[in-house]
Protein backbone atom coordinates (compact mmCIF):
# COMPACT_ATOMS: atom_id res chain seq x y z
CA UNK A 1 0.00 0.00 0.00
CA UNK A 2 1.17 3.47 -0.79
CA UNK A 3 1.22 5.94 2.07
CA UNK A 4 0.75 8.82 -0.37
CA UNK A 5 -1.25 11.67 1.15
CA UNK A 6 -1.24 14.04 -1.83
CA UNK A 7 -2.75 13.36 -5.23
CA UNK A 8 -2.86 15.27 -8.51
CA UNK A 9 -6.55 14.54 -9.17
CA UNK A 10 -9.75 13.94 -7.25
CA UNK A 11 -10.09 10.52 -8.90
CA UNK A 12 -6.57 9.67 -7.75
CA UNK A 13 -7.46 10.62 -4.17
CA UNK A 14 -10.55 8.40 -4.27
CA UNK A 15 -8.53 5.52 -5.70
CA UNK A 16 -6.09 6.11 -2.83
CA UNK A 17 -8.93 5.94 -0.29
CA UNK A 18 -10.15 2.64 -1.74
CA UNK A 19 -6.60 1.27 -1.72
CA UNK A 20 -6.21 2.25 1.94
CA UNK A 21 -9.50 0.54 2.82
CA UNK A 22 -8.31 -2.64 1.10
CA UNK A 23 -4.89 -2.48 2.77
CA UNK A 24 -6.50 -2.04 6.21
CA UNK A 25 -8.80 -5.02 5.54
CA UNK A 26 -11.92 -2.87 5.48
CA UNK A 27 -14.82 -4.37 3.53
CA UNK A 28 -17.26 -1.57 2.76
CA UNK A 29 -20.98 -2.35 2.64
CA UNK A 30 -21.32 -0.33 -0.61
CA UNK A 31 -17.83 0.28 -2.06
CA UNK A 32 -19.13 2.14 -5.13
CA UNK A 33 -20.53 4.87 -2.84
CA UNK A 34 -17.00 6.22 -2.32
CA UNK A 35 -17.13 7.49 -5.92
CA UNK A 36 -20.04 9.78 -4.94
CA UNK A 37 -17.36 12.10 -3.52
CA UNK A 38 -16.30 12.85 -7.10
CA UNK A 39 -19.71 13.76 -8.52
CA UNK A 40 -18.94 17.48 -8.44
CA UNK A 41 -15.65 19.34 -8.77
CA UNK A 42 -13.95 20.40 -5.57
CA UNK A 43 -13.05 24.10 -5.30
CA UNK A 44 -9.68 25.28 -4.03
CA UNK A 45 -9.29 25.23 -0.23
CA UNK A 46 -12.48 23.22 0.22
CA UNK A 47 -13.16 19.93 2.04
CA UNK A 48 -15.28 16.99 1.00
CA UNK A 49 -16.15 14.36 3.58
CA UNK A 50 -17.71 10.92 3.27
CA UNK A 51 -18.70 8.35 5.88
CA UNK A 52 -19.20 4.79 4.66
CA UNK A 53 -20.64 1.82 6.49
CA UNK A 54 -18.25 -1.09 7.03
CA UNK A 55 -19.44 -4.67 6.67
CA UNK A 56 -16.23 -6.33 7.91
CA UNK A 57 -13.21 -4.78 9.61
CA UNK A 58 -10.17 -7.06 9.84
CA UNK A 59 -12.42 -10.02 8.99
CA UNK A 60 -14.91 -9.30 11.80
CA UNK A 61 -18.41 -7.82 11.62
CA UNK A 62 -18.57 -4.26 12.91
CA UNK A 63 -20.78 -1.19 13.19
CA UNK A 64 -17.91 1.19 12.49
CA UNK A 65 -17.60 3.59 9.57
CA UNK A 66 -14.79 4.31 7.11
CA UNK A 67 -14.31 8.07 7.02
CA UNK A 68 -12.73 9.87 4.07
CA UNK A 69 -11.71 13.54 4.10
CA UNK A 70 -10.37 15.15 0.92
CA UNK A 71 -9.03 18.70 0.94
CA UNK A 72 -8.05 20.59 -2.20
CA UNK A 73 -4.96 22.69 -1.60
CA UNK A 74 -4.44 26.10 -3.20
CA UNK A 75 -1.78 24.42 -5.36
CA UNK A 76 -4.51 22.27 -6.95
CA UNK A 77 -3.36 19.01 -5.36
CA UNK A 78 -5.65 16.91 -3.18
CA UNK A 79 -4.86 15.86 0.38
CA UNK A 80 -6.40 12.58 1.56
CA UNK A 81 -7.09 11.49 5.13
CA UNK A 82 -8.90 8.27 6.04
CA UNK A 83 -9.76 6.64 9.32
CA UNK A 84 -12.05 4.01 10.86
CA UNK A 85 -14.24 4.99 13.76
C-alpha positions as CSV (number, residue, x, y, z in Angstrom):
1,X,0.0,0.0,0.0
2,X,1.2,3.5,-0.8
3,X,1.2,5.9,2.1
4,X,0.7,8.8,-0.4
5,X,-1.2,11.7,1.2
6,X,-1.2,14.0,-1.8
7,X,-2.7,13.4,-5.2
8,X,-2.9,15.3,-8.5
9,X,-6.6,14.5,-9.2
10,X,-9.8,13.9,-7.2
11,X,-10.1,10.5,-8.9
12,X,-6.6,9.7,-7.7
13,X,-7.5,10.6,-4.2
14,X,-10.6,8.4,-4.3
15,X,-8.5,5.5,-5.7
16,X,-6.1,6.1,-2.8
17,X,-8.9,5.9,-0.3
18,X,-10.2,2.6,-1.7
19,X,-6.6,1.3,-1.7
20,X,-6.2,2.2,1.9
21,X,-9.5,0.5,2.8
22,X,-8.3,-2.6,1.1
23,X,-4.9,-2.5,2.8
24,X,-6.5,-2.0,6.2
25,X,-8.8,-5.0,5.5
26,X,-11.9,-2.9,5.5
27,X,-14.8,-4.4,3.5
28,X,-17.3,-1.6,2.8
29,X,-21.0,-2.3,2.6
30,X,-21.3,-0.3,-0.6
31,X,-17.8,0.3,-2.1
32,X,-19.1,2.1,-5.1
33,X,-20.5,4.9,-2.8
34,X,-17.0,6.2,-2.3
35,X,-17.1,7.5,-5.9
36,X,-20.0,9.8,-4.9
37,X,-17.4,12.1,-3.5
38,X,-16.3,12.9,-7.1
39,X,-19.7,13.8,-8.5
40,X,-18.9,17.5,-8.4
41,X,-15.7,19.3,-8.8
42,X,-13.9,20.4,-5.6
43,X,-13.1,24.1,-5.3
44,X,-9.7,25.3,-4.0
45,X,-9.3,25.2,-0.2
46,X,-12.5,23.2,0.2
47,X,-13.2,19.9,2.0
48,X,-15.3,17.0,1.0
49,X,-16.2,14.4,3.6
50,X,-17.7,10.9,3.3
51,X,-18.7,8.3,5.9
52,X,-19.2,4.8,4.7
53,X,-20.6,1.8,6.5
54,X,-18.2,-1.1,7.0
55,X,-19.4,-4.7,6.7
56,X,-16.2,-6.3,7.9
57,X,-13.2,-4.8,9.6
58,X,-10.2,-7.1,9.8
59,X,-12.4,-10.0,9.0
60,X,-14.9,-9.3,11.8
61,X,-18.4,-7.8,11.6
62,X,-18.6,-4.3,12.9
63,X,-20.8,-1.2,13.2
64,X,-17.9,1.2,12.5
65,X,-17.6,3.6,9.6
66,X,-14.8,4.3,7.1
67,X,-14.3,8.1,7.0
68,X,-12.7,9.9,4.1
69,X,-11.7,13.5,4.1
70,X,-10.4,15.2,0.9
71,X,-9.0,18.7,0.9
72,X,-8.0,20.6,-2.2
73,X,-5.0,22.7,-1.6
74,X,-4.4,26.1,-3.2
75,X,-1.8,24.4,-5.4
76,X,-4.5,22.3,-6.9
77,X,-3.4,19.0,-5.4
78,X,-5.6,16.9,-3.2
79,X,-4.9,15.9,0.4
80,X,-6.4,12.6,1.6
81,X,-7.1,11.5,5.1
82,X,-8.9,8.3,6.0
83,X,-9.8,6.6,9.3
84,X,-12.0,4.0,10.9
85,X,-14.2,5.0,13.8
